[in-house]
Amino acid sequence: MSDLKRIKPWLYEIPKSGGMRVPGRIYATPALMESQKADECIQQVRNVAHLPGIVDYSLAMPDFHWGYGFPIGGVAAFDADEGVVSPGGVGYDINCGIRIVRTDLDRAAIQPRLREIVKNLFHAIPAGVGSDGAIPTPKGEDARAIVTQGARWAVEHGYGTPDDLLHIEDGGLYPGADPDVVSARAFARGMPQVGTLGSGNHFLEIQVVDAVYRKDVADHFGLKEGTVCFSIHSGSRGFGYQVCDDFLKSMMQASKNYGIELPDRQLCCAPLSSPEAKRYLAAMACAANFAWVNRQVMTALTRRVLAQTLAVSEESLGARLVYDVCHNIAKFEEHGGRKVCVHRKGATRAFGPGHPLLPEAYRSLGQPTFIPGDMGRASFLLVGKEGSMRETFGSTCHGAGRAHSRTAMKRMMQGRNLFKMLEEERGVIVMAHGRDSVAEEMPEAYKDASLVVDVMEQAGVTDTVARLRPIGCIKG
């Protein structure tokens, strides 16, 4: 870390050296830099800066921590003509993302039945390693339609409403998907898992708005203090994992074939104009569409469970999707007057007001994005600002960022009644299939989300709209 230069209170720069084609930049305060062992993550930022065609900077958002190839929280844009695509800049869980749904309910309306709601959601939406069986397994043409039509497939099959599609990034459809470049193994792993949370840091959370910072925007979203919301964090499950695994092999060979020197073999890549890159992007699009279907189905199941448990109609819930953002993806966009492929690995879009890719309903406000905290502390709803287009290729952080590894957390939490701790000390009813999955995700595992949100606000990237506090949680 000795060569880091602190150029602003919330920004560090890694000067270009050796084979770096551009400098690195890390959005963080000294407190965030000290909250984890940052050296290996900083090296990953340096490594990304070696890749051909990278534009301006190799970036890390304030929730950055070590990942495969790119750091989690890494952002990099590559020239569409001279750059590359790297699966390590997208990740295994392609289009892992999060959505937030507001309701017309308030805390008092659900508190008497909150435990029952959490229990019923736990049984309706499978969670944990290898979880499946939420809906009948799509086969044949339905399986192909899921990965080519995205969220629209779910809506057309009764999982949600057409209005949902207006509040999903890119309408819940990544173009150019080609199921013929996806392995049979990916389809076999993924299709039984449609409508499931999975494991790790995935969750379904019931929340209450406990602070509003921008009333004008919150009113537009239908949020006010005391409003009950739910959020869903999951991705492409075994389908996306298998796509990534399959293409890492071909990308390793492609890097050699095209003479690309790699500082880390996990950054294997191919020129964007190459057949290998085009096949990967077509398969990645399939996984992205699968993930949007997955979250859309879980949203419909959650609405159904809430209505049945409270003995009301689904319509009376007023359960409207605010927005769905993805945070493991590579997308072609225009920045600084040039077409680039932006890799966001554990980072989300945060386009500023007026951007043509924003839904019409939000175009004047900026893109909504949701930054989850942890099971015991607040999450934040934000909107993108114009500064994001200058600073971060229209990107922001995607969460609080880990402060301790999963192994360390299991050791730290030995001998404690975690479910009782969360309910009595934090006021959150939690259900999960195993104690270890809760131990790995305890609040102590993460940085304080408010600290990473503050960095993005100081940098002019986002504005904070509302703070939400968890009251019930299903863990993957």
C-alpha positions in Angstrom: 0.0 0.0 0.0 3.1 2.3 0.2 2.6 3.7 -3.3 -1.1 4.7 -2.7 -1.8 8.4 -3.1 -4.8 9.9 -1.3 -6.0 12.5 -3.8 -9.3 13.3 -2.1 -10.8 12.5 1.3 -12.7 9.6 -0.3 -10.4 8.6 -3.1 -7.0 6.9 -3.4 -4.9 6.5 -6.6 -2.5 3.7 -7.6 0.0 5.3 -10.0 0.6 3.5 -13.3 3.7 1.3 -13.1 5.1 -1.8 -14.7 2.7 -3.3 -17.1 -0.3 -1.2 -16.0 -1.9 0.6 -18.9 -3.9 2.9 -16.7 -3.8 4.0 -13.0 -6.0 2.4 -10.4 -8.5 4.2 -8.2 -10.1 3.1 -5.0 -13.1 5.0 -3.5 -12.6 4.7 0.3 -11.9 6.6 3.4 -8.9 5.7 5.7 -11.4 3.9 8.0 -12.6 1.7 5.2 -9.1 1.0 4.1 -8.2 -0.1 7.6 -11.3 -2.2 8.1 -9.8 -5.2 6.2 -6.6 -6.5 4.8 -6.6 -4.4 1.7 -3.2 -5.3 0.2 -4.3 -8.3 -1.9 -7.4 -6.3 -3.1 -5.2 -3.4 -4.1 -3.0 -5.8 -6.1 -6.1 -7.0 -7.9 -6.9 -3.4 -8.9 -3.4 -3.2 -10.3 -3.7 -6.5 -12.1 -6.9 -5.4 -13.9 -5.1 -2.3 -15.1 -2.8 -4.5 -17.2 -5.6 -5.7 -19.5 -5.7 -4.6 -23.2 -8.0 -1.8 -24.1 -8.8 -0.7 -20.5 -10.1 2.9 -20.5 -9.1 5.7 -17.9 -8.8 3.7 -14.7 -9.1 0.3 -13.0 -11.7 1.1 -10.3 -12.7 -0.3 -6.9 -15.9 0.8 -5.1 -15.9 1.3 -1.3 -17.2 -2.2 -0.6 -14.3 -3.8 -2.3 -12.7 -7.0 -1.1 -10.9 -9.9 -2.6 -12.5 -11.8 -5.5 -11.8 -14.1 -8.4 -9.6 -12.2 -10.8 -11.2 -8.8 -10.3 -11.8 -7.6 -6.8 -15.4 -7.7 -5.7 -16.4 -4.1 -6.1 -14.3 -3.8 -9.2 -15.3 -1.7 -12.2 -13.4 -1.5 -15.5 -14.4 -0.2 -19.0 -12.8 -1.6 -22.1 -12.8 0.0 -25.6 -15.3 -1.9 -27.8 -12.8 -2.2 -30.6 -9.5 -2.7 -28.8 -10.6 -4.1 -25.4 -11.3 -7.5 -24.0 -14.0 -9.3 -22.0 -13.0 -11.3 -18.9 -15.2 -13.7 -17.0 -13.3 -12.8 -13.9 -14.7 -9.3 -14.3 -18.2 -10.6 -14.2 -18.0 -13.5 -11.7 -19.5 -16.9 -11.3 -22.9 -15.7 -10.2 -23.7 -13.9 -13.4 -26.3 -11.1 -12.8 -26.4 -11.7 -9.1 -28.6 -8.7 -8.2 -31.1 -7.2 -5.9 -34.6 -5.8 -6.1 -36.8 -3.9 -3.7 -40.5 -4.1 -3.5 -42.6 -1.5 -1.6 -46.0 -2.3 -0.1 -49.0 -0.4 1.3 -48.5 -2.2 4.6 -47.1 -0.7 7.7 -45.2 -2.3 10.6 -48.3 -2.6 12.8 -50.2 -4.4 10.1 -47.7 -7.3 9.9 -46.1 -7.4 13.3 -48.6 -9.8 14.9 -48.0 -12.3 12.1 -44.4 -11.6 11.3 -43.1 -14.9 12.6 -45.7 -16.8 10.5 -44.8 -14.7 7.4 -41.1 -15.5 7.8 -41.9 -19.2 8.3 -44.2 -19.4 5.3 -41.7 -17.6 3.1 -39.0 -20.0 4.2 -41.2 -23.0 3.1 -42.3 -21.4 -0.2 -38.9 -20.2 -1.4 -36.2 -22.8 -1.3 -32.8 -21.6 0.1 -29.4 -23.1 0.8 -26.9 -25.0 -1.2 -28.4 -26.9 -4.1 -32.0 -25.7 -3.3 -34.6 -26.4 -6.0 -38.2 -27.2 -6.5 -39.9 -23.8 -6.1 -41.9 -24.3 -9.4 -42.1 -27.2 -11.8 -38.8 -27.5 -13.6 -39.0 -25.7 -17.0 -38.0 -28.0 -19.9 -37.6 -27.9 -23.7 -38.8 -24.7 -25.2 -39.6 -23.2 -21.9 -36.0 -23.6 -20.8 -34.8 -21.9 -23.9 -37.4 -19.1 -23.6 -36.3 -18.4 -20.0 -32.7 -17.6 -21.1 -33.7 -15.7 -24.2 -36.8 -13.8 -23.0 -35.8 -13.0 -19.4 -38.3 -11.6 -17.0 -41.0 -11.4 -19.6 -41.2 -15.2 -19.6 -42.0 -15.1 -15.9 -44.7 -12.5 -16.3 -46.3 -14.3 -19.2 -46.4 -17.5 -17.1 -48.2 -15.8 -14.2 -45.3 -14.7 -12.1 -45.8 -11.0 -11.7 -47.4 -8.2 -13.8 -46.4 -6.3 -16.9 -45.7 -3.2 -14.7 -42.8 -5.2 -13.1 -41.0 -5.2 -16.4 -40.9 -1.4 -16.4 -38.9 -1.3 -13.2 -36.1 -3.8 -14.0 -32.8 -2.7 -15.4 -33.0 -3.1 -19.2 -36.5 -4.4 -18.8 -35.2 -7.7 -17.5 -33.7 -8.7 -20.8 -30.1 -8.9 -21.9 -30.0 -9.0 -25.7 -28.0 -11.5 -27.9 -28.6 -14.6 -25.7 -27.9 -17.8 -27.6 -28.8 -21.0 -25.7 -26.9 -23.1 -28.3 -23.6 -21.9 -26.8 -24.6 -23.0 -23.3 -23.7 -26.5 -22.1 -26.3 -29.1 -21.4 -24.8 -29.3 -17.9 -25.7 -25.6 -17.2 -29.3 -26.3 -18.2 -29.4 -29.4 -16.1 -28.1 -27.6 -13.0 -30.1 -24.4 -13.4 -33.6 -25.2 -14.5 -34.7 -27.0 -11.3 -33.5 -23.9 -9.4 -35.8 -21.3 -10.9 -37.4 -19.4 -8.0 -34.8 -20.2 -5.4 -32.4 -18.1 -3.3 -29.4 -20.3 -3.2 -26.7 -19.9 -0.6 -23.9 -17.6 0.7 -25.0 -13.9 1.1 -28.3 -14.4 -0.8 -31.4 -13.4 1.1 -35.0 -12.4 1.2 -35.6 -9.7 3.7 -38.7 -8.0 5.2 -37.8 -4.4 6.0 -39.3 -1.2 7.3 -38.5 2.3 6.1 -37.1 4.0 9.2 -35.7 7.3 7.7 -36.4 9.3 4.6 -33.7 11.7 3.4 -35.1 12.9 0.0 -38.9 13.1 0.4 -39.5 14.1 -3.2 -37.9 11.0 -4.5 -39.3 8.7 -1.8 -42.8 10.0 -2.6 -42.2 9.1 -6.2 -41.3 5.6 -5.2 -44.2 5.3 -2.8 -42.1 5.2 0.3 -42.6 6.8 3.7 -41.5 6.1 7.2 -43.1 2.9 8.5 -43.6 1.5 5.0 -43.0 -2.3 4.8 -40.8 -3.4 1.9 -39.2 -6.6 0.9 -35.9 -7.2 -1.0 -34.6 -10.2 -2.8 -30.9 -10.8 -3.4 -30.0 -13.7 -5.7 -28.6 -14.5 -9.1 -28.3 -17.2 -11.8 -27.6 -20.1 -9.4 -26.1 -23.2 -10.9 -26.8 -22.1 -14.4 -24.6 -19.0 -14.2 -21.9 -20.9 -12.2 -21.6 -23.5 -14.9 -21.5 -20.9 -17.7 -18.6 -19.2 -16.0 -16.8 -22.5 -15.3 -17.2 -23.7 -18.9 -15.9 -20.5 -20.4 -13.0 -20.0 -18.1 -11.4 -23.0 -19.8 -11.8 -21.5 -23.3 -10.7 -18.1 -22.1 -7.5 -19.5 -20.7 -6.6 -20.8 -24.1 -7.8 -17.7 -25.8 -5.5 -15.5 -23.8 -2.6 -17.6 -25.0 -3.8 -17.7 -28.6 -4.1 -13.9 -28.8 -0.8 -13.3 -27.0 -2.3 -11.5 -24.0 0.1 -11.4 -21.1 -1.7 -11.8 -17.8 -0.5 -10.8 -14.3 -3.0 -13.3 -12.9 -4.4 -16.3 -14.8 -7.8 -15.6 -13.2 -8.0 -12.5 -15.5 -8.1 -14.8 -18.6 -9.9 -12.9 -21.4 -10.4 -12.6 -25.2 -10.6 -9.6 -27.5 -14.2 -8.3 -27.8 -14.1 -8.9 -31.6 -13.0 -12.5 -31.2 -15.3 -15.6 -31.6 -14.5 -16.7 -28.1 -15.7 -13.3 -26.6 -18.8 -13.4 -28.7 -19.7 -16.9 -27.5 -19.0 -16.0 -23.9 -21.2 -12.8 -24.1 -24.0 -14.8 -25.7 -23.8 -17.4 -22.9 -23.5 -14.6 -20.2 -26.7 -13.1 -21.6 -28.5 -16.4 -21.1 -27.4 -16.5 -17.5 -28.4 -12.8 -17.0 -31.8 -13.6 -18.3 -32.1 -16.7 -16.1 -31.3 -14.5 -13.0 -34.0 -12.0 -13.8 -36.5 -14.8 -14.2 -35.3 -16.3 -10.9 -35.9 -13.0 -9.0 -39.2 -12.4 -10.7 -40.5 -15.8 -9.7 -39.5 -15.2 -6.1 -41.2 -11.8 -6.1 -44.4 -13.4 -7.3 -44.1 -16.2 -4.6 -43.5 -13.6 -1.9 -46.5 -11.6 -2.9 -48.6 -14.8 -2.8 -47.3 -15.8 0.7 -47.9 -12.3 2.1 -51.4 -12.2 0.9 -52.3 -15.7 2.0 -50.7 -15.2 5.5 -52.5 -11.9 6.0 -55.7 -13.2 4.5 -56.0 -10.3 2.0 -55.9 -10.1 -1.8 -52.5 -9.6 -3.6 -53.8 -6.4 -5.1 -54.5 -4.9 -1.7 -50.9 -5.3 -0.7 -49.8 -2.6 -3.1 -46.6 -4.6 -3.6 -45.0 -2.7 -6.4 -41.5 -3.3 -7.7 -39.3 -0.2 -7.1 -36.3 -1.4 -9.1 -34.1 -4.4 -9.8 -30.4 -3.9 -10.4 -27.8 -6.4 -11.4 -24.3 -6.4 -10.0 -22.2 -9.1 -11.8 -22.3 -8.2 -15.5 -20.5 -6.8 -18.5 -22.5 -4.4 -20.7 -21.9 -2.3 -23.8 -22.5 1.4 -23.0 -21.3 4.8 -24.2 -19.1 6.8 -21.9 -17.0 9.8 -22.8 -18.2 9.6 -26.4 -16.9 6.1 -27.0 -18.5 2.7 -26.9 -17.1 0.5 -24.1 -17.8 -2.8 -22.4 -18.2 -2.0 -18.7 -17.4 -4.9 -16.3 -19.2 -4.5 -13.0 -18.1 -7.2 -10.5 -20.0 -6.6 -7.3 -21.0 -3.1 -8.5 -24.2 -1.7 -9.9 -25.2 0.9 -12.4 -26.1 4.3 -11.0 -26.9 6.4 -14.1 -27.6 10.0 -13.4 -30.8 11.9 -14.3 -31.8 12.1 -17.9 -29.9 9.0 -19.1 -31.8 7.4 -22.1 -31.4 3.9 -20.7 -33.4 4.7 -17.5 -37.0 3.8 -17.3 -39.2 6.7 -18.3 -40.8 6.8 -14.8 -37.4 7.5 -13.2 -35.5 9.3 -15.9 -35.8 12.7 -14.2 -34.6 11.3 -10.9 -31.6 9.1 -11.7 -31.4 5.4 -11.4 -32.6 3.7 -8.2 -30.1 1.4 -6.6 -30.3 -0.5 -3.4 -27.3 -1.1 -1.1 -28.1 -3.9 1.4 -26.4 -3.8 4.8 -26.5 -7.0 6.9 -29.1 -8.9 8.9 -28.9 -6.6 11.8 -28.2 -3.1 10.4 -29.8 -0.8 7.9 -29.9 -0.9 4.1 -30.1 2.1 1.8 -32.1 3.1 -1.3 -30.1 5.5 -3.5 -30.4 7.3 -6.8 -27.6 7.9 -9.3 -26.3 11.4 -9.9 -24.6 13.0 -12.8 -21.2 12.6 -11.1 -21.4 8.9 -11.6 -21.0 9.4 -15.3 -17.8 11.4 -14.8 -16.3 9.4 -11.9 -17.2 5.7 -12.2 -18.6 4.8 -15.6 -22.1 5.2 -14.1 -21.4 2.7 -11.3 -21.7 2.5 -7.5 -21.1 -0.1 -4.8 -23.4 -3.0 -4.3 -23.3 -3.7 -0.6 -21.4 -3.1 2.6 -18.5 -5.4 1.8 -17.1 -8.1 3.9 -14.8 -7.3 6.8 -14.2 -10.9 7.9 -14.0 -14.2 5.9 -16.7 -16.8 6.3 -14.2 -19.1 8.0 -13.3 -16.4 10.5 -16.9 -15.7 11.3 -17.7 -19.4 12.0 -14.9 -19.4 14.4 -15.9 -16.1 16.0 -19.5 -17.2 16.5 -18.8 -20.6 18.1 -21.0 -21.4 21.0 -23.6 -18.6 20.5 -27.3 -18.9 19.9 -27.3 -16.8 16.7 -31.0 -16.8 16.0 -31.8 -15.7 19.5 -29.1 -13.0 19.4 -30.5 -11.6 16.2 -34.1 -11.5 17.4 -33.4 -10.2 20.9 -30.6 -7.8 20.2 -31.4 -6.7 16.7 -35.2 -7.3 16.4 -34.9 -9.5 13.4 -36.5 -12.9 13.0 -34.2 -15.1 10.9 -34.7 -18.5 9.3 -32.0 -20.6 7.5 -31.2 -24.2 6.8 -28.0 -24.2 8.8 -26.4 -22.4 11.7 -23.1 -22.0 9.7 -24.9 -20.0 7.0 -26.1 -17.6 9.6 -22.7 -17.5 11.4 -21.0 -16.6 8.0 -23.4 -13.7 7.5 -23.7 -12.1 11.0 -23.6 -8.3 11.1 -20.0 -8.5 12.4 -18.9 -10.0 9.0 -19.6 -6.8 7.2 -18.5 -3.2 7.1 -21.2 -0.6 8.1 -23.2 0.0 5.0 -23.6 3.7 5.9 -19.9 4.2 5.6 -19.7 3.0 1.9 -22.9 4.9 1.1 -21.3 8.1 2.5 -18.3 7.6 0.3 -20.4 7.4 -2.8 -22.4 10.5 -1.8 -19.2 12.5 -1.1 -17.9 11.5 -4.5 -21.1 12.8 -6.2 -22.0 9.4 -7.5 -25.3 8.8 -5.6 -27.9 10.5 -3.3 -29.3 8.7 -0.4 -33.1 8.5 -0.5 -34.2 6.3 2.4 -32.9 3.9 5.1 -34.5 0.6 5.7 -34.2 -1.6 8.8 -34.6 -5.5 8.6 -37.3 -7.2 10.7 -37.4 -10.6 9.1 -34.9 -12.5 7.0 -34.6 -15.8 5.0 -30.9 -16.7 4.5 -29.5 -18.7 1.7 
